[in-house]
Amino acid sequence: MAEAAVVRGDEHEGSPHATDQPIPIRQLYRVPEVMELLSMSRSVIYEQIRSGRLRSVTQGRARFIPAAAVNDYVSLLVDESQGGHDRPA
């Protein structure tokens, strides 16, 4: 089984609670967590999942969004916003 990547608390510069305790890096997020991360409503998150713009996986009845999918979605939004603002109306 692959080991989970960890970041030590003291590796974060300026961290007020620097410790030697390993902090697991999340690979999967639940929809409410992604809602908070992206500052978007539940309906918008599910709309983006249905349209294929935000990838998700299911395990049993639970739906998860991989961390990589969140990063890809943010990159997609940035790319789209850069493409439309440089053109004259």
Phi and psi in degrees as a GROMACS rama.xvg file:
@    title "Ramachandran Plot"
@    xaxis  label "Phi"
@    yaxis  label "Psi"
@TYPE xy
-72.8126  142.129  ALA-2
-81.6452  145.635  GLU-3
-75.6442  139.422  ALA-4
-70.8717  140.999  ALA-5
-131.479  151.013  VAL-6
-118.485  131.139  VAL-7
-75.075  142.207  ARG-8
-57.7822  -31.0805  GLY-9
-80.3548  -3.50488  ASP-10
-84.3275  -11.1426  GLU-11
-88.4217  109.699  HIS-12
-63.3551  137.068  GLU-13
75.2758  9.80841  GLY-14
-71.0921  126.048  SER-15
-70.0025  -19.0651  PRO-16
-120.39  46.1571  HIS-17
-64.2196  124.002  ALA-18
-138.28  177.226  THR-19
-94.5802  4.98741  ASP-20
-73.1127  131.51  GLN-21
-68.6984  139.428  PRO-22
-112.595  114.902  ILE-23
-67.2806  140.232  PRO-24
-87.5574  125.761  ILE-25
-71.7886  138.641  ARG-26
-107.992  -26.5683  GLN-27
-130.858  141.003  LEU-28
-124.56  145.023  TYR-29
-79.75  161.174  ARG-30
-55.3057  -46.3756  VAL-31
-60.0988  -31.9584  PRO-32
-70.0514  -39.2075  GLU-33
-69.3509  -34.9688  VAL-34
-56.6027  -44.7202  MET-35
-70.834  -42.8369  GLU-36
-59.3539  -42.4952  LEU-37
-96.7309  -3.52385  LEU-38
55.1595  47.7502  SER-39
-127.88  155.3  MET-40
-76.4604  163.351  SER-41
-58.0948  -44.0187  ARG-42
-65.2578  -36.6426  SER-43
-68.0881  -42.027  VAL-44
-59.1233  -49.2303  ILE-45
-66.1946  -33.4123  TYR-46
-63.4299  -42.8598  GLU-47
-66.4619  -35.8083  GLN-48
-65.6457  -47.4231  ILE-49
-60.771  -37.6356  ARG-50
-78.0963  -10.3827  SER-51
88.395  2.19584  GLY-52
-77.9867  -24.2258  ARG-53
-126.412  114.829  LEU-54
-76.9368  148.917  ARG-55
-145.827  164.311  SER-56
-132.226  157.843  VAL-57
-121.014  146.684  THR-58
-131.414  107.679  GLN-59
65.2363  -124.66  GLY-60
-96.3606  -4.13143  ARG-61
-88.0346  138.376  ALA-62
-106.87  133.758  ARG-63
-127.211  150.71  PHE-64
-113.858  119.752  ILE-65
-64.0842  147.249  PRO-66
-56.8012  -39.1437  ALA-67
-62.8438  -35.035  ALA-68
-67.9731  -36.6139  ALA-69
-63.9124  -45.7407  VAL-70
-62.4715  -42.4319  ASN-71
-62.9866  -40.4779  ASP-72
-64.776  -42.6414  TYR-73
-63.1728  -42.0404  VAL-74
-61.7874  -40.0195  SER-75
-60.4588  -44.8286  LEU-76
-62.8235  -41.9524  LEU-77
-64.3069  -46.0398  VAL-78
-60.0516  -43.1942  ASP-79
-65.1446  -38.531  GLU-80
-71.9624  -31.6998  SER-81
-73.781  -29.2723  GLN-82
-74.8673  -26.4168  GLY-83
-98.1644  -16.4705  GLY-84
-91.7196  -12.3845  HIS-85
-87.5003  -15.0312  ASP-86
-87.2947  139.601  ARG-87
-70.2584  153.031  PRO-88
